[in-house]
Amino acid sequence: MLPYADLLTLLVALFIVLFAMSKIDTKKYDQISQVFREEFTGGKGILEQNQSPVDKPLESNN
């Protein structure tokens, strides 16, 4: 009987072979990669925005 790790290795190898045989749409791939590139390298993060995530400061009851 095969150990669990061997079965998982064979399963991963199967998906790698299936992926290698598949046809990749280069137009869609370029669009997706452009979106990821813009999101990870540009744009404003939540800490860089001028607006506060809180509408008004909380008042203390002291």
C-alpha positions as CSV (number, residue, x, y, z in Angstrom):
1,M,0.0,0.0,0.0
2,L,1.2,3.5,-0.9
3,P,1.7,6.1,1.8
4,Y,-0.4,9.2,1.8
5,A,2.6,11.4,0.8
6,D,3.2,9.3,-2.3
7,L,-0.4,9.6,-3.3
8,L,-0.3,13.3,-2.9
9,T,2.9,13.5,-4.9
10,L,1.3,11.6,-7.8
11,L,-1.7,13.8,-7.7
12,V,0.4,17.0,-7.8
13,A,2.3,15.5,-10.7
14,L,-0.9,14.7,-12.5
15,F,-2.1,18.3,-12.2
16,I,1.3,19.6,-13.4
17,V,1.1,17.4,-16.5
18,L,-2.5,18.5,-17.2
19,F,-1.5,22.2,-16.8
20,A,1.5,21.7,-19.1
21,M,-0.8,20.2,-21.8
22,S,-3.4,22.9,-21.5
23,K,-3.7,25.9,-23.8
24,I,-3.2,29.2,-22.1
25,D,-5.1,32.3,-23.5
26,T,-2.3,34.8,-23.7
27,K,-4.6,37.8,-24.0
28,K,-6.4,37.0,-20.8
29,Y,-3.1,36.1,-19.1
30,D,-1.7,39.5,-20.1
31,Q,-4.8,41.3,-18.7
32,I,-4.7,39.4,-15.4
33,S,-0.9,39.9,-15.0
34,Q,-1.3,43.7,-15.7
35,V,-4.0,43.9,-13.0
36,F,-1.9,42.1,-10.5
37,R,1.1,44.2,-11.4
38,E,-0.8,47.4,-10.9
39,E,-2.3,46.3,-7.6
40,F,0.9,45.1,-6.1
41,T,3.2,47.9,-7.3
42,G,1.0,50.9,-7.5
43,G,-2.2,52.4,-6.1
44,K,-2.8,53.8,-2.7
45,G,-3.0,51.7,0.4
46,I,-5.5,52.3,3.2
47,L,-2.8,54.1,5.2
48,E,-1.9,56.4,2.4
49,Q,-5.4,57.8,1.8
50,N,-6.4,61.2,3.1
51,Q,-9.7,60.0,4.5
52,S,-10.0,58.6,7.9
53,P,-11.7,55.2,8.2
54,V,-13.5,56.6,11.3
55,D,-16.1,59.3,10.8
56,K,-15.4,61.3,13.9
57,P,-13.1,60.7,16.9
58,L,-14.6,58.8,19.8
59,E,-15.4,60.9,22.8
60,S,-14.2,59.7,26.2
61,N,-16.6,59.7,29.2
62,N,-13.9,60.9,31.7
